[in-house]
């Protein structure tokens, strides 16, 4: 898979498969045979990184389960952000992740083509 980083460099990241599902019917299909921890036809995840029981496999949205799970679109966005941070060591093992905010990061402002606000 090709991944273009914030530095504009496109790198080839080896992976066996990247599956992205959109829809209202979270059926596991062949994923059920991958040896992942499953509870009530949903993938069990660690809520720190949304990783499954198999290293390098992450699950977000209605396909996963954890204590207190709320099936809301808003929850899915939160899960995606944490899964992305959790996946970084697999994608860029030697790179440290720096959390930046679109409201205050000059680097992100430059990438987005917006002016850095001045706060008094």
Order of alpha helices (4+ residues) and beta strands (2+ residues): beta-beta-beta-beta-beta-alpha-alpha
